[in-house]
Amino acid sequence: MLLGIVFCVCLVAANLLETKVIKLGPLAITAGMIVFPLSYIINDCIAEVWGFKKARLIIWMGFLMNFMVVGLGQIAVMIPAAPFWEGEDSFNFVFGMAPRIAAASLVAFLAGSFLNAYVMSRMKVRSKGKHFSFRAVVSTLAGESADSLIFFPIAFAGLMPAGELLKMMAVQAILKTLYEIIVLPVTVRVVKYVKRVDGSDVYDDSISYNIFKINEL
């Protein structure tokens, strides 16, 4: 439950932060980079400990929460601002762009996160539960690459030069995977702790990987 809550918060925060492009040395990246990779780390933990079925449930719940926030933001944008308030343009820029960001995130994150969970699940079965660190990196690389290839063209096409867009896609996928590698020691400890306390270590033998079968828990 706690991991599910943090997952939802990370997803909502990342989608709002994606509206800002920041500089990291010579590189241009979105501010969502601050928090977004955490969702993949949590995805790895959930898929490793409780299996693909629980990961599927948490992924869909994250999107429900995300669109609730976007919907409330749109209502706030439509309501006339008080005459003395000077922040309307900035507020409207963030929440006015959010539906496009959210639409891009919906397609990209569904593809990326489910690919991440699927790769983690299948590799765990084939390796008989061994080599978690390797599986976490490979699954994240697969998921983050798919996410970047889908998200950035939908979210930023027409808003920046094509060359910058391609560079940003590659940089984001690489940096997010490096993020996973850097915090891997923490991830490993968290997974071991959760397995020990919860007593769960699910292997996804003979399950359906249909992402719409959310009734299968």
ChimeraX attribute file (.defattr): number of C-alpha atoms within 10 A of each C-alpha:
attribute: neighborCount
match mode: 1-to-1
recipient: residues
	/A:1	7
	/A:2	6
	/A:3	14
	/A:4	20
	/A:5	12
	/A:6	14
	/A:7	23
	/A:8	21
	/A:9	17
	/A:10	22
	/A:11	25
	/A:12	23
	/A:13	18
	/A:14	24
	/A:15	24
	/A:16	20
	/A:17	20
	/A:18	23
	/A:19	21
	/A:20	11
	/A:21	14
	/A:22	14
	/A:23	10
	/A:24	10
	/A:25	6
	/A:26	6
	/A:27	12
	/A:28	16
	/A:29	22
	/A:30	17
	/A:31	20
	/A:32	22
	/A:33	19
	/A:34	16
	/A:35	18
	/A:36	21
	/A:37	24
	/A:38	20
	/A:39	23
	/A:40	27
	/A:41	22
	/A:42	21
	/A:43	28
	/A:44	29
	/A:45	25
	/A:46	24
	/A:47	26
	/A:48	26
	/A:49	21
	/A:50	20
	/A:51	26
	/A:52	30
	/A:53	24
	/A:54	18
	/A:55	29
	/A:56	26
	/A:57	18
	/A:58	22
	/A:59	22
	/A:60	17
	/A:61	15
	/A:62	21
	/A:63	19
	/A:64	14
	/A:65	15
	/A:66	23
	/A:67	17
	/A:68	13
	/A:69	17
	/A:70	22
	/A:71	15
	/A:72	11
	/A:73	18
	/A:74	17
	/A:75	11
	/A:76	14
	/A:77	18
	/A:78	10
	/A:79	8
	/A:80	8
	/A:81	12
	/A:82	8
	/A:83	7
	/A:84	6
	/A:85	7
	/A:86	10
	/A:87	9
	/A:88	13
	/A:89	10
	/A:90	10
	/A:91	14
	/A:92	16
	/A:93	12
	/A:94	18
	/A:95	22
	/A:96	18
	/A:97	17
	/A:98	25
	/A:99	18
	/A:100	16
	/A:101	24
	/A:102	22
	/A:103	16
	/A:104	21
	/A:105	27
	/A:106	20
	/A:107	14
	/A:108	23
	/A:109	26
	/A:110	20
	/A:111	18
	/A:112	27
	/A:113	25
	/A:114	22
	/A:115	20
	/A:116	32
	/A:117	31
	/A:118	22
	/A:119	21
	/A:120	26
	/A:121	28
	/A:122	17
	/A:123	20
	/A:124	22
	/A:125	14
	/A:126	10
	/A:127	11
	/A:128	10
	/A:129	15
	/A:130	12
	/A:131	11
	/A:132	20
	/A:133	14
	/A:134	14
	/A:135	22
	/A:136	28
	/A:137	21
	/A:138	17
	/A:139	26
	/A:140	30
	/A:141	21
	/A:142	18
	/A:143	26
	/A:144	29
	/A:145	22
	/A:146	20
	/A:147	26
	/A:148	22
	/A:149	17
	/A:150	20
	/A:151	24
	/A:152	19
	/A:153	16
	/A:154	16
	/A:155	20
	/A:156	16
	/A:157	12
	/A:158	10
	/A:159	9
	/A:160	9
	/A:161	10
	/A:162	13
	/A:163	8
	/A:164	12
	/A:165	19
	/A:166	14
	/A:167	13
	/A:168	19
	/A:169	20
	/A:170	14
	/A:171	16
	/A:172	24
	/A:173	23
	/A:174	16
	/A:175	15
	/A:176	22
	/A:177	23
	/A:178	16
	/A:179	17
	/A:180	22
	/A:181	17
	/A:182	11
	/A:183	12
	/A:184	18
	/A:185	11
	/A:186	12
	/A:187	20
	/A:188	14
	/A:189	11
	/A:190	14
	/A:191	19
	/A:192	14
	/A:193	12
	/A:194	15
	/A:195	17
	/A:196	11
	/A:197	9
	/A:198	11
	/A:199	11
	/A:200	13
	/A:201	18
	/A:202	19
	/A:203	20
	/A:204	19
	/A:205	10
	/A:206	6
	/A:207	11
	/A:208	12
	/A:209	15
	/A:210	10
	/A:211	16
	/A:212	11
	/A:213	12
	/A:214	14
	/A:215	7
	/A:216	11
	/A:217	12
